[in-house]
Amino acid sequence: MKKNAVLLFCDQNLIHALGNTLIQLKKFKFIDKIIVEHTIDDENIINVLMQIDDRCIFIHVNDSIVNEKIKFDIENNIYMKMYGVPTFYKFYAFKYLEKFENIIICDIDMCFLSDFSDIISDS
């Protein structure tokens, strides 16, 4: 079983931030896989992003997965207008615990100033 995976979520609006985060994560060897759930439709962009780090797995998701589960008016909700549906993708991270011992959920606009492997416990 692979031990550690980072899980990222991205839509069309934050591709630049995703690229920056992938470049930063490349230096951390304790990460076995970087899973990117996305709604990016341009395959050329995905191909360029995949070249940043060979540990990346890109999974196209559809907003309807979340929309079916949400019980409020998505179209008129201020939170949804500000942050979008990808904010809710993290609730689907549990499925990856079958393949990885640790799932680290990161925002794609984070800046990693130093090693953060100490958040992983061997116990």
Steps between C-alpha positions, in 0.01 A plus 500: 500500500626847415540703811441872437292691250428869463152583377438822308188643339496736204266665255573698185550824695800389709720310255792737564479435875486125440815516287681695771394254770610199293842660452529554875389144586759351266775546761323292768606136468272367775202547266428188293218642283343837429133460415338793321122495471407760242240641263752613236376414151815587303709184456802706389507673838472167681789358294722798587413473871572125498855570384577696818509190720461137398326418829190692386170330434235721338137403550228695321196548721160635423334762719176302480648252751493773763190676373291186555598485868467868594167592650498875437457733203839481330427766239426775753731405787767763574750238622466302177543816293820590685665158534325272253408135511864370519504608865276202571717242320703444817206311646567231242859446619410202715495269198877542468561354846459156343818558298705729726578504868501882513311756293617859532243746367658826387363812342652571162603850594724399790865592541716226651785676678655190650464125532167394649563126524478517880119511470520134400520263794653154479296381795 
